[in-house]
């Protein structure tokens, strides 16, 4: 089972009014990097999924984040050059129409019918509907609150869904 993983707002929280925990010194290149909780790496590995970076960080996710999280080098989704290629052209679902996120189509295509989990702070109901129509396998598109990032409550939801898919 695949698990697509976004970074900003998912692993690295931002926004909100409450202060965020710090897990090290900020980096000049990535000032919010100190908010990356290193305990997320073992939690992600414990899910038993094939972890895949689904982020605009691209290969920098492996260079910068995997050592901090204690993860192995992960595959990275290579996005289309034109974000509109990832958006659906159906009425009401295209770019600017409050519709399908530009990541949705490439992630569904990459899954190739396999079950997957997608953790991202920008997922909407339009993405869930589009995926249900266009993806023959099971999929959990779980929106992470960007001001909190990935929490224990998010892991409970994902773990329960995975357990259900595996028939445990």
DSSP file (Angstrom, degrees, kcal/mol; ACC not computed):
  #  RESIDUE AA STRUCTURE BP1 BP2  ACC     N-H-->O    O-->H-N    N-H-->O    O-->H-N    TCO  KAPPA ALPHA  PHI   PSI    X-CA   Y-CA   Z-CA
    1    1 A X              0   0    0      0, 0.0    49,-3.2     0, 0.0     2,-0.2   0.000 360.0 360.0 360.0 135.6    0.0    0.0    0.0
    2    2 A X  E     -ab  50 116A   0    113,-1.9   115,-1.9    47,-0.2     2,-0.4  -0.567 360.0-164.0 -86.0 149.4    1.3    3.4   -0.9
    3    3 A X  E     -ab  51 117A   0     47,-2.4    49,-2.5    -2,-0.2     2,-0.4  -0.907   9.0-155.6-133.7 108.8    1.3    6.4    1.4
    4    4 A X  E     -ab  52 118A   0    113,-3.3   115,-2.6    -2,-0.4     2,-0.5  -0.694  14.2-159.0 -84.3 131.8    1.8    9.8   -0.4
    5    5 A X  E     -ab  53 119A   0     47,-2.7    49,-3.0    -2,-0.4   115,-0.1  -0.946  10.1-164.0-125.8 117.1    3.3   12.4    2.0
    6    6 A X        -     0   0    0    113,-2.0    49,-0.2    -2,-0.5     5,-0.1  -0.443   6.2-158.1 -84.2 166.9    3.2   16.1    1.7
    7    7 A X    >>> +     0   0    0      1,-0.2     4,-2.4     3,-0.2     5,-2.3   0.777  64.9  67.8-112.7 -67.7    5.6   18.3    3.7
    8    8 A X  B 345S+e   12   0B   0      1,-0.3   113,-0.4     2,-0.2    -1,-0.2  -0.426 121.8   2.3 -68.8 121.4    4.5   21.9    4.3
    9    9 A X  T 345S+     0   0    0      3,-3.1   140,-0.4    -2,-0.3    -1,-0.3   0.205 133.3  60.2  88.1 -15.6    1.4   22.0    6.5
   10   10 A X  T <45S+     0   0    0     -3,-1.5   140,-3.0     2,-0.2    -2,-0.2   0.807 125.3   6.7-106.8 -59.7    1.5   18.2    6.9
   11   11 A X  T  <5S+     0   0    0     -4,-2.4     2,-0.6     1,-0.2    26,-0.6   0.762 137.3  45.8 -92.0 -31.2    4.9   17.4    8.5
   12   12 A X  B   <S-e    8   0B   0     -5,-2.3    -3,-3.1    24,-0.1    -1,-0.2  -0.907  85.4-147.4-115.0 102.5    5.9   21.1    9.1
   13   13 A X        +     0   0    0     -2,-0.6     2,-0.3    22,-0.4   134,-0.2  -0.313  21.5 174.6 -69.1 152.1    3.0   23.0   10.6
   14   14 A X        +     0   0    0    132,-2.6   135,-0.1    -5,-0.1   134,-0.1  -0.977  36.9  23.4-150.6 162.0    2.5   26.7    9.8
   15   15 A X        +     0   0    0     -2,-0.3     3,-0.1     1,-0.1    -6,-0.0  -0.221  65.2 103.9  77.4-170.2    0.0   29.4   10.5
   16   16 A X  S    S-     0   0    0      1,-0.1    -1,-0.1    -3,-0.0   132,-0.0  -0.080  75.5 -96.0  80.7 174.1   -2.5   29.5   13.3
   17   17 A X  S    S+     0   0    0      2,-0.1     2,-0.2    -2,-0.0    -1,-0.1   0.674  93.2  86.6-103.3 -21.5   -2.2   31.6   16.5
   18   18 A X  S    S-     0   0    0      1,-0.1     2,-0.1    -3,-0.1     0, 0.0  -0.524  85.9-105.7 -80.2 147.1   -0.7   29.1   18.9
   19   19 A X        -     0   0    0     -2,-0.2     2,-0.3     1,-0.1    -1,-0.1  -0.397  34.5-127.5 -67.4 150.5    3.1   28.8   19.1
   20   20 A X        -     0   0    0     -2,-0.1    -1,-0.1     1,-0.1   128,-0.1  -0.772  23.3-105.2 -99.6 143.2    4.5   25.7   17.5
   21   21 A X        -     0   0    0     -2,-0.3     2,-0.4    14,-0.1    -1,-0.1  -0.343  33.8-139.1 -60.7 148.7    6.9   23.3   19.3
   22   22 A X        -     0   0    0      1,-0.1    13,-0.2    13,-0.0     3,-0.1  -0.934  19.6-175.2-114.3 136.4   10.5   23.6   18.1
   23   23 A X        -     0   0    0     11,-4.1     2,-0.3    -2,-0.4    12,-0.1  -0.096  68.4 -26.5-120.2  32.3   12.7   20.5   17.6
   24   24 A X  S    S-     0   0    0     10,-0.1     2,-0.2    11,-0.0    -1,-0.2  -0.905  93.4 -39.7 148.2-174.9   16.0   22.2   16.8
   25   25 A X        -     0   0    0     -2,-0.3    -2,-0.0     1,-0.1     2,-0.0  -0.562  61.4-107.7 -81.5 142.5   17.4   25.4   15.4
   26   26 A X        -     0   0    0     -2,-0.2     2,-0.4     7,-0.1     5,-0.2  -0.330  31.0-130.1 -63.1 152.5   15.7   27.0   12.4
   27   27 A X        -     0   0    0      3,-1.2     6,-0.2     1,-0.1     7,-0.1  -0.866   7.2-134.0-104.5 138.8   17.6   26.8    9.1
   28   28 A X  S    S+     0   0    0     -2,-0.4     3,-0.4     1,-0.2    -1,-0.1   0.874 110.6  45.5 -58.3 -35.6   18.2   29.9    7.0
   29   29 A X  S    S+     0   0    0      1,-0.3     2,-0.3     2,-0.1    -1,-0.2   0.833 129.9  23.4 -75.3 -32.2   17.1   28.0    3.9
   30   30 A X    >   -     0   0    0      1,-0.1     3,-2.1     2,-0.0    -3,-1.2  -0.729  69.5-178.5-135.9  81.8   14.0   26.5    5.6
   31   31 A X  T 3  S+     0   0    0     -3,-0.4     3,-0.4    -2,-0.3    -1,-0.1   0.706  83.2  49.7 -62.2 -21.4   13.0   28.7    8.6
   32   32 A X  T >  S+     0   0    0      1,-0.2     3,-2.3     2,-0.1    -1,-0.3   0.447  79.8  99.7 -94.2   0.4   10.1   26.5    9.7
   33   33 A X  G X   +     0   0    0     -3,-2.1     3,-2.0     1,-0.3    -1,-0.2   0.767  68.3  70.6 -59.2 -27.0   12.2   23.3    9.6
   34   34 A X  G 3  S+     0   0    0     -3,-0.4   -11,-4.1    -4,-0.3    -1,-0.3   0.660  89.1  64.9 -65.6 -13.3   12.6   23.4   13.4
   35   35 A X  G <  S+     0   0    0     -3,-2.3     2,-0.6   -13,-0.2   -22,-0.4   0.500  73.0 112.4 -85.3  -4.7    8.9   22.5   13.6
   36   36 A X    <   -     0   0    0     -3,-2.0     2,-0.7    -4,-0.2   -24,-0.1  -0.597  65.3-142.0 -74.1 113.8    9.6   19.1   12.1
   37   37 A X    >   -     0   0    0     -2,-0.6     3,-2.0   -26,-0.6     4,-0.3  -0.675   3.4-153.4 -80.4 114.0    8.9   16.5   14.8
   38   38 A X  T >> S+     0   0    0     -2,-0.7     3,-0.9     1,-0.3     4,-0.6   0.714  89.2  71.1 -63.2 -19.2   11.5   13.7   14.5
   39   39 A X  H 3> S+     0   0    0      1,-0.2     4,-1.4     2,-0.2    -1,-0.3   0.654  81.8  74.4 -71.5 -12.8    9.1   11.3   16.1
   40   40 A X  H <> S+     0   0    0     -3,-2.0     4,-2.7     1,-0.2    -1,-0.2   0.839  85.6  64.0 -67.3 -31.9    6.9   11.3   13.0
   41   41 A X  H <> S+     0   0    0     -3,-0.9     4,-2.5    -4,-0.3     5,-0.2   0.964 105.1  41.5 -58.2 -56.7    9.5    9.2   11.1
   42   42 A X  H  X S+     0   0    0     -4,-0.6     4,-2.0     1,-0.2    -1,-0.2   0.873 114.5  53.9 -59.6 -36.0    9.1    6.1   13.3
   43   43 A X  H  X S+     0   0    0     -4,-1.4     4,-0.5     2,-0.2    -1,-0.2   0.917 109.9  46.9 -63.9 -42.0    5.3    6.6   13.3
   44   44 A X  H >< S+     0   0    0     -4,-2.7     3,-1.2     1,-0.2     5,-0.5   0.921 111.8  50.3 -65.1 -43.8    5.2    6.7    9.5
   45   45 A X  H >< S+     0   0    0     -4,-2.5     3,-1.7     1,-0.3    -1,-0.2   0.860 101.6  63.1 -62.0 -35.0    7.4    3.6    9.2
   46   46 A X  H 3< S+     0   0    0     -4,-2.0    -1,-0.3     1,-0.3    -2,-0.2   0.670  87.0  72.9 -66.9 -15.2    5.2    1.7   11.7
   47   47 A X  T << S-     0   0    0     -3,-1.2    -1,-0.3    -4,-0.5    -2,-0.2   0.723  98.0-136.0 -71.1 -20.0    2.2    2.0    9.2
   48   48 A X    <   +     0   0    0     -3,-1.7     2,-0.2    -4,-0.3    -2,-0.1   0.783  56.9 132.2  71.9  27.2    3.9   -0.6    7.0
   49   49 A X        -     0   0    0     -5,-0.5     2,-1.0    -4,-0.1    -1,-0.2  -0.649  70.0-101.7-104.9 163.1    3.3    1.4    3.8
   50   50 A X  E     -a    2   0A   0    -49,-3.2   -47,-2.4    -2,-0.2     2,-0.2  -0.787  45.5-143.9 -81.0 105.1    5.5    2.3    0.9
   51   51 A X  E     -a    3   0A   0     -2,-1.0    24,-0.7   -49,-0.2     2,-0.4  -0.537  21.7-177.9 -77.1 136.2    6.2    5.9    1.7
   52   52 A X  E     -ac   4  75A   0    -49,-2.5   -47,-2.7    -2,-0.2     2,-0.4  -0.997  28.5-121.8-136.9 128.3    6.4    8.3   -1.2
   53   53 A X  E     +ac   5  76A   0     22,-2.8    24,-2.7    -2,-0.4     2,-0.2  -0.570  27.8 178.6 -68.8 126.4    7.2   12.0   -1.1
   54   54 A X        +     0   0    0    -49,-3.0     2,-0.3    -2,-0.4   -47,-0.2  -0.634  42.5 109.7-126.1  70.1    4.3   13.9   -2.7
   55   55 A X  S >  S-     0   0    0     22,-0.2     3,-1.3    -2,-0.2    24,-0.1  -0.944  79.4-117.2-145.7 155.5    5.6   17.4   -2.2
   56   56 A X  T 3  S+     0   0    0     -2,-0.3     3,-0.1     1,-0.2     4,-0.1   0.519 105.9  80.4 -74.4  -4.3    7.1   20.4   -4.1
   57   57 A X  T >  S+     0   0    0      1,-0.2     3,-1.9     2,-0.1    -1,-0.2   0.748  74.3 174.5 -67.9 -22.9   10.2   19.8   -2.1
   58   58 A X  T X   -     0   0    0     -3,-1.3     3,-1.7     1,-0.3     4,-0.4  -0.226  65.9  -5.1  50.1-132.0   11.0   17.1   -4.6
   59   59 A X  T >> S+     0   0    0      1,-0.3     4,-1.7     2,-0.2     3,-0.7   0.714 125.0  74.2 -66.9 -20.1   14.4   15.5   -4.0
   60   60 A X  H <>>S+     0   0    0     -3,-1.9     4,-3.3     1,-0.2     5,-0.7   0.788  84.7  67.9 -61.8 -25.1   15.2   18.0   -1.3
   61   61 A X  I <>>S+     0   0    0     -3,-1.7     5,-1.7    -4,-0.2     4,-1.4   0.916 104.2  42.0 -60.2 -41.7   12.8   16.0    0.9
   62   62 A X  I <45S+     0   0    0     -3,-0.7     5,-0.5    -4,-0.4    -2,-0.2   0.894 118.4  45.7 -70.7 -39.1   15.3   13.2    0.9
   63   63 A X  I  <5S+     0   0    0     -4,-1.7    -2,-0.2     3,-0.1     4,-0.2   0.922 128.9  21.1 -69.4 -44.8   18.3   15.4    1.4
   64   64 A X  I  X5S+     0   0    0     -4,-3.3     4,-0.5    -5,-0.1    -3,-0.2   0.868 130.3  32.9 -95.7 -41.9   16.8   17.6    4.2
   65   65 A X  I  X<S+     0   0    0     -4,-1.4     4,-2.0    -5,-0.7     3,-0.3   0.887 102.7  64.0 -92.8 -41.7   14.0   15.7    5.8
   66   66 A X  H  >XS+     0   0    0     -5,-1.7     5,-2.2     1,-0.2     4,-1.3   0.881 103.8  49.7 -58.3 -39.9   14.7   12.0    5.8
   67   67 A X  H  45S+     0   0    0     -5,-0.5    -1,-0.2     1,-0.2     3,-0.2   0.910 112.2  48.4 -63.6 -37.6   17.8   12.3    8.0
   68   68 A X  H  <5S+     0   0    0     -4,-0.5    -1,-0.2    -3,-0.3    -2,-0.2   0.802 117.8  41.4 -69.9 -28.4   15.9   14.4   10.5
   69   69 A X  H  <5S-     0   0    0     -4,-2.0    -1,-0.2     2,-0.1    -2,-0.2   0.546 108.3-120.7 -95.2  -9.4   13.0   11.9   10.5
   70   70 A X  T  <5 +     0   0    0     -4,-1.3     2,-0.3    -5,-0.2    -3,-0.2   0.821  64.6 142.9  71.6  30.5   15.2    8.7   10.5
   71   71 A X      < -     0   0    0     -5,-2.2    -1,-0.2    -6,-0.2    -2,-0.1  -0.684  52.1-116.2 -99.5 154.5   13.6    7.6    7.2
   72   72 A X        -     0   0    0     -2,-0.3     2,-0.2     1,-0.2    -1,-0.1  -0.319  55.7 -70.2 -73.2 171.2   15.3    5.8    4.4
   73   73 A X        -     0   0    0     -2,-0.1     2,-0.3     1,-0.0    -1,-0.2  -0.489  62.1-152.7 -61.5 130.6   15.6    7.5    1.0
   74   74 A X        -     0   0    0     -2,-0.2   -22,-0.2    -3,-0.1   -12,-0.1  -0.752  18.8 -99.2-108.9 153.1   12.0    7.6   -0.4
   75   75 A X  E     -c   52   0A   0    -24,-0.7   -22,-2.8    -2,-0.3     2,-0.4  -0.365  39.2-143.0 -61.8 152.9   10.7    7.7   -3.9
   76   76 A X  E     -c   53   0A   0    -24,-0.2     2,-0.4   -22,-0.1   -22,-0.2  -0.983   9.7-125.1-125.1 128.3    9.6   11.2   -5.0
   77   77 A X        -     0   0    0    -24,-2.7     2,-0.7    -2,-0.4   -22,-0.2  -0.583  21.7-144.2 -69.5 128.1    6.7   12.0   -7.2
   78   78 A X        -     0   0    0     -2,-0.4     3,-0.1    28,-0.1     2,-0.1  -0.873  20.9-141.5 -95.1 116.8    7.9   14.0  -10.2
   79   79 A X        -     0   0    0     -2,-0.7     4,-0.1   -24,-0.1    24,-0.1  -0.350  21.3 -94.6 -79.9 155.7    5.1   16.5  -11.0
   80   80 A X        -     0   0    0      1,-0.1    -1,-0.1     2,-0.1     6,-0.1  -0.343  32.6-121.4 -61.6 150.4    4.0   17.6  -14.4
   81   81 A X  S    S+     0   0    0      1,-0.1     2,-0.6    -3,-0.1    -1,-0.1   0.886 103.6  52.1 -60.8 -39.1    5.7   20.8  -15.7
   82   82 A X  S >  S-     0   0    0      1,-0.1     3,-2.1     2,-0.0     4,-0.5  -0.894  76.3-149.9-104.1 118.1    2.3   22.5  -16.0
   83   83 A X  G >> S+     0   0    0     -2,-0.6     3,-1.3     1,-0.3     4,-0.6   0.797  95.6  67.6 -57.3 -28.5    0.1   22.4  -12.9
   84   84 A X  G >4 S+     0   0    0      1,-0.3     3,-0.6     2,-0.2    -1,-0.3   0.762  87.2  68.1 -64.4 -23.2   -3.0   22.4  -15.1
   85   85 A X  G <4 S+     0   0    0     -3,-2.1    -1,-0.3     1,-0.2    -2,-0.2   0.809 101.2  48.0 -64.2 -27.6   -2.0   19.0  -16.4
   86   86 A X  G <4 S+     0   0    0     -3,-1.3    19,-1.2    -4,-0.5     2,-0.2   0.639  99.0  83.8 -86.6 -14.5   -2.7   17.7  -12.9
   87   87 A X  S << S-     0   0    0     -4,-0.6     2,-0.2    -3,-0.6     7,-0.1  -0.617  84.4-112.2 -91.2 150.1   -6.1   19.4  -12.7
   88   88 A X        -     0   0    0      5,-0.7     7,-0.2    -2,-0.2    12,-0.1  -0.537  11.7-148.6 -82.3 145.7   -9.2   17.9  -14.1
   89   89 A X        +     0   0    0     -2,-0.2     5,-0.2     5,-0.1    -1,-0.1   0.404  58.8 118.8 -94.3   1.7  -10.9   19.6  -17.1
   90   90 A X  S >> S-     0   0    0      1,-0.1     3,-2.2     3,-0.1     4,-0.6  -0.375  81.5 -85.4 -66.9 148.0  -14.5   18.6  -16.2
   91   91 A X  T 34 S+     0   0    0      1,-0.3    -1,-0.1     2,-0.2    -2,-0.1  -0.268 113.8  10.0 -55.7 134.7  -16.8   21.6  -15.5
   92   92 A X  T 34 S+     0   0    0     -3,-0.1    -1,-0.3     3,-0.1    -2,-0.1   0.364 119.4  73.4  80.2  -5.8  -16.6   22.8  -12.0
   93   93 A X  T <4 S+     0   0    0     -3,-2.2     7,-1.6     6,-0.2    -5,-0.7   0.422  74.3  96.3-118.1   0.0  -13.5   20.7  -11.2
   94   94 A X  S ><>S-     0   0    0     -4,-0.6     3,-1.9     1,-0.2     5,-0.9  -0.113  87.2 -56.4 -86.7-176.3  -10.8   22.5  -13.1
   95   95 A X  T 3 5S+     0   0    0      1,-0.3    -1,-0.2    -7,-0.2    -3,-0.1  -0.314 124.8  13.7 -60.9 138.4   -8.2   25.0  -12.0
   96   96 A X  T 3 5S+     0   0    0     -3,-0.1    -1,-0.3     1,-0.1    -2,-0.1   0.377 102.8  97.7  78.6  -5.7   -9.6   28.1  -10.5
   97   97 A X  T < 5S-     0   0    0     -3,-1.9    -2,-0.1     3,-0.1    -1,-0.1   0.191 103.4-106.5 -98.6  16.1  -13.0   26.4  -10.1
   98   98 A X  T   5S+     0   0    0      1,-0.1    28,-0.2     2,-0.1    -3,-0.1   0.829  86.7 115.9  65.8  29.8  -12.5   25.5   -6.5
   99   99 A X      < -     0   0    0     -5,-0.9    28,-0.2     1,-0.3    -5,-0.2   0.250  57.5  -1.5-109.7-135.3  -12.0   21.9   -7.7
  100  100 A X        -     0   0    0     -7,-1.6    -1,-0.3    26,-0.2   -12,-0.1  -0.329  68.2-116.0 -69.2 132.7   -9.5   19.2   -7.9
  101  101 A X    >>  -     0   0    0      1,-0.1     3,-1.1    -3,-0.1     4,-0.6  -0.318  23.5-118.2 -64.2 148.5   -6.0   19.8   -6.6
  102  102 A X  H 3> S+     0   0    0      1,-0.2     4,-0.5     2,-0.1    -1,-0.1   0.702 112.7  56.8 -65.5 -18.7   -3.2   19.8   -9.2
  103  103 A X  H 3> S+     0   0    0      1,-0.1     4,-2.2     2,-0.1    -1,-0.2   0.743  88.6  78.7 -79.9 -23.1   -1.6   16.8   -7.3
  104  104 A X  H <> S+     0   0    0     -3,-1.1     4,-2.5     1,-0.2     5,-0.2   0.912  91.5  45.2 -58.6 -53.9   -4.7   14.6   -7.5
  105  105 A X  H  X S+     0   0    0    -19,-1.2     4,-2.6    -4,-0.6    -1,-0.2   0.927 114.2  48.2 -61.2 -47.1   -4.5   13.3  -11.0
  106  106 A X  H  X S+     0   0    0     -4,-0.5     4,-2.3     1,-0.2    -1,-0.2   0.880 112.8  49.4 -61.8 -35.3   -0.7   12.5  -11.0
  107  107 A X  H  X S+     0   0    0     -4,-2.2     4,-1.9     2,-0.2    -1,-0.2   0.920 112.0  47.0 -69.8 -42.1   -1.0   10.7   -7.6
  108  108 A X  H  X>S+     0   0    0     -4,-2.5     4,-1.2    -5,-0.2     5,-0.5   0.919 113.3  49.6 -63.2 -42.9   -4.0    8.6   -8.9
  109  109 A X  H  <5S+     0   0    0     -4,-2.6     3,-0.5    -5,-0.2    -2,-0.2   0.917 110.7  49.6 -62.3 -42.8   -2.1    7.8  -12.1
  110  110 A X  H  <5S+     0   0    0     -4,-2.3    -1,-0.2     1,-0.2    -2,-0.2   0.842 104.3  58.8 -66.7 -32.8    1.0    6.8  -10.1
  111  111 A X  H ><5S-     0   0    0     -4,-1.9     3,-2.3    -5,-0.1    -1,-0.2   0.817  87.1-161.0 -66.4 -29.4   -1.0    4.5   -7.9
  112  112 A X  T 3<5S-     0   0    0     -4,-1.2    -3,-0.1    -3,-0.5     3,-0.1   0.877  71.6 -44.0  50.5  45.7   -2.1    2.5  -10.9
  113  113 A X  T 3 <S+     0   0    0     -5,-0.5    -1,-0.3     1,-0.3    25,-0.2   0.277 107.8 129.2  87.8 -11.7   -5.1    1.0   -9.2
  114  114 A X    <   -     0   0    0     -3,-2.3    -1,-0.3    -6,-0.1    23,-0.2  -0.433  68.4 -98.6 -74.3 151.4   -3.2    0.1   -6.0
  115  115 A X        +     0   0    0     -2,-0.1  -113,-1.9    -3,-0.1     2,-0.3  -0.408  52.0 178.0 -65.9 145.6   -4.7    1.2   -2.6
  116  116 A X  E     -bd   2 139A   0     22,-1.7    24,-2.3  -115,-0.2     2,-0.4  -0.993  30.2-144.5-149.8 157.5   -3.2    4.4   -1.3
  117  117 A X  E     -bd   3 140A   0   -115,-1.9  -113,-3.3    -2,-0.3     2,-0.5  -0.954  16.7-163.2-113.9 138.7   -3.2    7.0    1.5
  118  118 A X  E     -bd   4 141A   0     22,-2.8    24,-2.5    -2,-0.4     2,-0.6  -0.983   1.4-167.0-125.7 120.1   -2.6   10.6    0.7
  119  119 A X  E     +bd   5 142A   0   -115,-2.6  -113,-2.0    -2,-0.5     2,-0.3  -0.932  29.7 136.1-107.9 117.9   -1.7   13.0    3.6
  120  120 A X  E     - d   0 143A   0     22,-1.7    24,-2.0    -2,-0.6     3,-0.4  -0.984  55.0-132.5-157.9 153.4   -1.8   16.6    2.6
  121  121 A X  S    S+     0   0    0   -113,-0.4    25,-0.3    -2,-0.3    22,-0.1   0.445 102.9  55.9 -90.0  -0.6   -3.2   19.9    4.1
  122  122 A X  S    S+     0   0    0     23,-0.1    -1,-0.2     2,-0.1     2,-0.1   0.271  72.2 127.0-116.4  11.2   -4.9   21.0    0.8
  123  123 A X        -     0   0    0     -3,-0.4     2,-0.2    19,-0.1    20,-0.1  -0.455  34.9-177.7 -70.7 139.7   -7.2   18.0    0.1
  124  124 A X     >  -     0   0    0     -2,-0.1     4,-1.6   -25,-0.1     3,-0.5  -0.784  44.5 -97.4-128.3 174.5  -10.8   18.8   -0.5
  125  125 A X  H  > S+     0   0    0     -2,-0.2     4,-2.7     1,-0.2     5,-0.2   0.831 121.3  63.3 -61.3 -31.9  -14.0   16.9   -1.1
  126  126 A X  H  > S+     0   0    0      1,-0.2     4,-2.5     2,-0.2    -1,-0.2   0.888 102.6  49.3 -61.1 -37.9  -13.5   17.6   -4.8
  127  127 A X  H  > S+     0   0    0     -3,-0.5     4,-2.4   -28,-0.2    -1,-0.2   0.896 111.1  49.5 -66.5 -40.2  -10.3   15.5   -4.7
  128  128 A X  H  X S+     0   0    0     -4,-1.6     4,-2.4     2,-0.2    -2,-0.2   0.920 112.8  46.5 -65.0 -43.7  -12.1   12.7   -2.9
  129  129 A X  H  X S+     0   0    0     -4,-2.7     4,-1.9     2,-0.2    -2,-0.2   0.942 113.3  48.4 -64.2 -47.7  -15.0   12.6   -5.4
  130  130 A X  H  X S+     0   0    0     -4,-2.5     4,-2.3     1,-0.2    -2,-0.2   0.914 113.0  48.4 -59.8 -43.2  -12.6   12.7   -8.4
  131  131 A X  H  X S+     0   0    0     -4,-2.4     4,-2.3     1,-0.2    -1,-0.2   0.910 108.5  53.3 -64.4 -42.7  -10.5    9.9   -7.0
  132  132 A X  H  < S+     0   0    0     -4,-2.4    -1,-0.2     1,-0.2    -2,-0.2   0.858 114.6  42.6 -60.7 -35.2  -13.6    7.8   -6.2
  133  133 A X  H  < S+     0   0    0     -4,-1.9    -1,-0.2    -5,-0.2    -2,-0.2   0.861 125.3  31.9 -77.8 -37.3  -14.7    8.1   -9.9
  134  134 A X  H  < S+     0   0    0     -4,-2.3     2,-0.5    -5,-0.2    -2,-0.2   0.510 105.7  71.1-105.0  -7.0  -11.2    7.7  -11.5
  135  135 A X     <  -     0   0    0     -4,-2.3    -1,-0.1    -5,-0.2     4,-0.1  -0.949  56.2-163.3-117.4 119.5   -9.4    5.3   -9.2
  136  136 A X  S    S+     0   0    0     -2,-0.5    -1,-0.1     2,-0.1     2,-0.1   0.686  70.5  69.8 -75.3 -16.3  -10.4    1.6   -9.1
  137  137 A X  S    S-     0   0    0    -23,-0.2     2,-0.2     1,-0.1   -23,-0.1  -0.361  96.8 -81.7 -94.2 176.2   -8.6    0.9   -5.8
  138  138 A X        -     0   0    0    -25,-0.2   -22,-1.7    -2,-0.1     2,-0.3  -0.495  49.3-177.6 -74.6 146.3   -9.2    2.0   -2.3
  139  139 A X  E     -d  116   0A   0    -24,-0.2     2,-0.6    -2,-0.2   -22,-0.2  -0.981  22.0-160.1-150.0 135.2   -8.0    5.4   -1.3
  140  140 A X  E     -d  117   0A   0    -24,-2.3   -22,-2.8    -2,-0.3     2,-0.8  -0.960   8.7-170.7-113.1 111.5   -7.9    7.5    1.9
  141  141 A X  E     -d  118   0A   0     -2,-0.6     2,-0.6   -24,-0.2   -22,-0.2  -0.884  14.9-172.8-100.9 103.3   -7.4   11.2    1.1
  142  142 A X  E     -d  119   0A   0    -24,-2.5   -22,-1.7    -2,-0.8     2,-0.5  -0.873  15.7-145.1-109.3 120.2   -6.8   12.6    4.6
  143  143 A X  E     -d  120   0A   0     -2,-0.6     2,-0.4   -24,-0.2   -22,-0.3  -0.707  12.0-154.4 -84.2 125.9   -6.6   16.4    5.1
  144  144 A X        -     0   0    0    -24,-2.0     2,-0.4    -2,-0.5     6,-0.1  -0.826  25.7-112.8 -96.6 135.4   -4.1   17.4    7.8
  145  145 A X    >>  -     0   0    0     -2,-0.4     4,-2.9     4,-0.3     3,-1.2  -0.569  23.6-144.6 -70.2 122.5   -4.8   20.7    9.5
  146  146 A X  T 34 S+     0   0    0     -2,-0.4  -132,-2.6   -25,-0.3  -137,-0.2   0.777  95.4  55.4 -64.7 -27.3   -1.8   22.9    8.4
  147  147 A X  T 34 S+     0   0    0   -134,-0.2    -1,-0.3     1,-0.2  -134,-0.1   0.715 121.0  30.1 -77.6 -18.6   -1.6   24.8   11.8
  148  148 A X  T <4 S-     0   0    0     -3,-1.2  -135,-0.2  -139,-0.2    -2,-0.2   0.710  93.3-157.2-106.4 -28.8   -1.2   21.5   13.7
  149  149 A X     <  -     0   0    0     -4,-2.9    -4,-0.3  -140,-0.4  -138,-0.2  -0.213  56.2 -14.6  70.3-174.0    0.5   19.3   11.2
  150  150 A X  S    S-     0   0    0   -140,-3.0     2,-0.2    -6,-0.1  -137,-0.1  -0.410  77.5-176.9 -64.6 125.2    0.3   15.5   11.5
  151  151 A X     >  -     0   0    0     -2,-0.2     4,-2.0     1,-0.1     3,-0.2  -0.669  43.6 -99.7-119.5 172.2   -1.0   14.5   14.9
  152  152 A X  H  > S+     0   0    0      1,-0.2     4,-2.2    -2,-0.2     5,-0.1   0.878 123.3  57.6 -58.4 -37.8   -1.7   11.3   16.9
  153  153 A X  H  > S+     0   0    0      1,-0.2     4,-1.7     2,-0.2    -1,-0.2   0.886 105.1  50.3 -62.3 -38.2   -5.4   11.7   16.0
  154  154 A X  H  > S+     0   0    0      1,-0.2     4,-2.4     2,-0.2    -1,-0.2   0.917 108.7  52.3 -63.7 -42.8   -4.5   11.7   12.3
  155  155 A X  H  X S+     0   0    0     -4,-2.0     4,-3.2     1,-0.2     5,-0.2   0.882 105.4  55.1 -62.2 -38.0   -2.4    8.5   12.8
  156  156 A X  H  X S+     0   0    0     -4,-2.2     4,-2.5     2,-0.2    -1,-0.2   0.935 109.3  47.2 -60.2 -45.9   -5.4    6.8   14.4
  157  157 A X  H  X S+     0   0    0     -4,-1.7     4,-2.1     2,-0.2    -2,-0.2   0.933 115.5  44.8 -60.5 -47.2   -7.6    7.5   11.4
  158  158 A X  H  X S+     0   0    0     -4,-2.4     4,-2.7     2,-0.2     5,-0.2   0.927 112.9  50.4 -65.2 -45.5   -4.9    6.3    9.0
  159  159 A X  H  X S+     0   0    0     -4,-3.2     4,-2.7     1,-0.2    -1,-0.2   0.914 111.1  48.9 -59.9 -43.7   -4.1    3.2   11.1
  160  160 A X  H  X S+     0   0    0     -4,-2.5     4,-2.2    -5,-0.2    -1,-0.2   0.908 112.4  48.3 -63.4 -41.7   -7.8    2.2   11.3
  161  161 A X  H  X S+     0   0    0     -4,-2.1     4,-2.0    -5,-0.2    -2,-0.2   0.932 112.9  47.4 -65.0 -45.2   -8.2    2.7    7.5
  162  162 A X  H  X S+     0   0    0     -4,-2.7     4,-2.1     1,-0.2    -2,-0.2   0.926 110.8  51.9 -61.9 -44.8   -5.1    0.6    6.7
  163  163 A X  H  X>S+     0   0    0     -4,-2.7     5,-2.2     1,-0.2     4,-0.6   0.908 109.2  50.9 -58.5 -42.4   -6.2   -2.1    9.1
  164  164 A X  H  <5S+     0   0    0     -4,-2.2     3,-0.5     1,-0.2    -1,-0.2   0.871 109.8  49.8 -62.7 -37.5   -9.6   -2.2    7.4
  165  165 A X  H  <5S+     0   0    0     -4,-2.0    -1,-0.2     1,-0.2    -2,-0.2   0.831 111.3  48.4 -70.6 -32.2   -7.9   -2.5    4.0
  166  166 A X  H  <5S-     0   0    0     -4,-2.1    -1,-0.2    -5,-0.2    -2,-0.2   0.510 111.0-122.3 -87.2  -4.5   -5.7   -5.4    5.2
  167  167 A X  T  <5       0   0    0     -4,-0.6    -3,-0.2    -3,-0.5    -4,-0.1   0.745 360.0 360.0  73.2  23.3   -8.7   -7.2    6.7
  168  168 A X      <       0   0    0     -5,-2.2    -4,-0.2    -6,-0.2    -5,-0.1   0.469 360.0 360.0 -86.5 360.0   -7.2   -7.3   10.2
